[in-house]
Amino acid sequence: MNITKKDIDSLNAVITVEISKEDYSEKVDTVLNNYRKNASIPGFRKGHIPMGMVRKQYGKAVLVEEVNKLLQENLHKYLTEEKLDVLGNPLPKNEADIDWDSGEFAFEFELGLAPEFDVDVKKKAVTHYKVVADNEMIENQVKSIRKQYGKLISKDEVAEGDEISGTFTSTEKEIEQKTTFDTEVIKGKRQLKALVGAQVGDEVVLKTKGLFKDDHDNQRFLGVSHDDAHGLDIEVTLKIEEVNTREMAELDQELFDKLFGDGAVSSEDELKEKIKEDAERQFEQQSDQKLLNDVVESLIENTKFDLPSEFLTRWIKVSGEKELSEEEAKEEFERSEKGLRYQLIEGKLRVDNDLQVTFDELKDYTANMIKAQMAQFGQMNPTEEEVDGVVARIMGNQDEVKRISEQLGTNKMLQFFKENAKLKTKEVTYDKFIKEAYA
């Protein structure tokens, strides 16, 4: 057997695999002999069928199967040993021209090769948002806590700030939705005026246009679809079934202990600081995801290299369960090109900077994750044997290992970007972050 590679250009090559009779004949004869021993043909005793008959009946099929096995095995071995970084899979070039009666075969395969390129994570600055909890947000959270843990007092008449339970109905949109809402979610002044002073048992007709501060509340409180919720402009009838007001909870030690555990917080100032810390920890997760997305986009945009586009389009055309048309394959390549570019960039970064996930790292990460989950359920000091047992069960689940490995890999890449990318830190409130980041 002889395997050679001819470079067409830096991104495309053709591999030729030459297979001679000596490479496969022994294996073919062994398989045919097994057929002869086990085949059942009328007129012949089992095991006494003439080899010529066996070869005539099964020889071509066995030849094709064994040559293809030999071909795939040695092609894979060659690509591995030569360390060829290929994209997609080799595409047969002359499959239809093979003469299976010749005894000597030369198979050609097209290869798409990964490009050579450099990655500069400092080439262009990326904004790294530091999201802070401002005083307004903290005060609103304190108010929300006091309402949540306060006393619910039943009333007969609606006033501003009350909580209304009732049923919204509309024949036009077939609405019949039981709901509970606070008057603070009402945006429209006319609608609020119509509600204030209404009694339990009253039916109040309201316009939905501008009824709530957020159109998504139409979906939440009226039960309409997401599409209908936006710009909904109909009349609905609310039958008021219950009215309650909340007596705000006192900011005392009993409430602090209920929220955070005995003695963790002992004053209103400490409560606000705790709220700030918890909020900003959650904001950091969103900021990190935004940073990761932005660095990825920047790297894709600023890392220039060519791809074997024509080869990849042909490969996409035939690699799925159903062969695509030329146009479909081209469209699919255009959809997937960006992702492929980042896969190559990320792969190079991981290799060049030793960012691959090791088995020991995966075990340690899983163990820490398990300890954190146990702590959430009050098990603060699990034994090493308990943690190791859970980790072993998780490591035995391939899907879980894949998920956690991807999570850890993403964390390592994010940390690498934080330490090495060109970042400009910008401190903003959460509202401003949402406006700037997701406008």
C-alpha positions, 0 to 999 in steps of 0.5 A: 500500500502506498499513500501520497499527498498532493497539495493543490494550494495551502487549503486544499490537497488530494490524497491518493491511496494505492492498494495492491492485491497483496494488501487484501488477498489474504483477508479476502481468502479468509472471509471466503473460506469462512463462507465456504464452511458455513454457507448452505447451497442446495446440492452441496453438503455444508463445508464441501462447496467448491471454492470457485462457486463461493468466489463467484457468488460472494467474491466481489462483495467481500473484495469491496468490503475488505478493501474499503475497511483497509482503505478507511483504516489506513487513511485515518492512520495516515492523517493522524501520523502526518498530523494533518489538520483537516476540516470536515472529512475526506471526500472521495474523488474518483469513487465511480471510476474504480474498476473492481475487476482490475485487482489494483486500486488507486483511490483519491480523496479531496482534503480541506485543510485548516488555515495557518493564522495568528490570534491577537487578543489585544488587537482591539479593545472590548468593553468590560461592564462593571454593573453596580447596584445603585441606591434606587435599586437597593431601596426598591429591593428593601421595599419589596422585601418588606412587602413580601414579609409583611402582613396581608390585610383584606379590604373592600375598596381599592386604593393605590398600592393595593393588591387586586385578585380577580378575573379578566374576561374578553370575548374578542380575544377569548380571555378568561384569566384569574390573576393577582396584580399590584396597582403599581404595575398599572401604567395608564392614568385613566385605568388606575383612576377606574380601579381606585375606589372600586369595590369587591364584586365590581366589574371594571372595563379597562382599555389594554393599550398602555394598561401595564408598564410593560407589554409583556404583562399582558401575557402574564396577567391577561393570559394572551400569547406573546405575539398578542401581548405586544401592542394589545388594544382591546377592552377587557372586563375585570371582576374584582374578587379580592382586595388586599393591602400589605402592612410593611414588615419591620426591619428588625432582627427577626426579619434579618435572621429569617432572610440570611440566618441567625446573626448574619445581618444585624442592621438596615445598613448591613441589609442594604450592603448584603443586597448590594453584594448579592445583586452585583454577584448576579450582575457579574454573571451577566456582565461575564456573558456579555464580555465573552460574547463581545470578545468572541465577536471581536476575534472573529471580526479581527482574525483574518484567514481564508477557508477551503470554502468550495470544499466545505460546501461540497462536504456539507452537501453530502455529509448529512442524512439527506443530500442537499442541493448546491444552493442549500449547501451554500446557504448552510455553509454561510450560516455555519461559517462564523461558528467554524471560524470561532472553533478554529480560533478557540482551538488555537487559543486553547492549544497555544495557551494550555487551556484544555480541560484535564481530567483532574480539573474536571473532577475538582470542578465537579466536587466543588460544584457538588459541595456548593449544591449541598450547602444550599440544602444546609449540608455545610460539611459533607464528608470526602466520601460523600462528595467522592461518591456523587462525583463518581456517579456524575463522571459515569454519565457521559452527557453530564461529563460533556456538559460540565466539561464544556462549562469548565472550558468556557470558564477557563476561556473567560478567565483567559480573556479577562487576564489577557484581552484588551479590555476597557472597564465601564461602570454602569447601573443595571438599567444602563447596562441593559440598554447599552448591552442589549439595545 
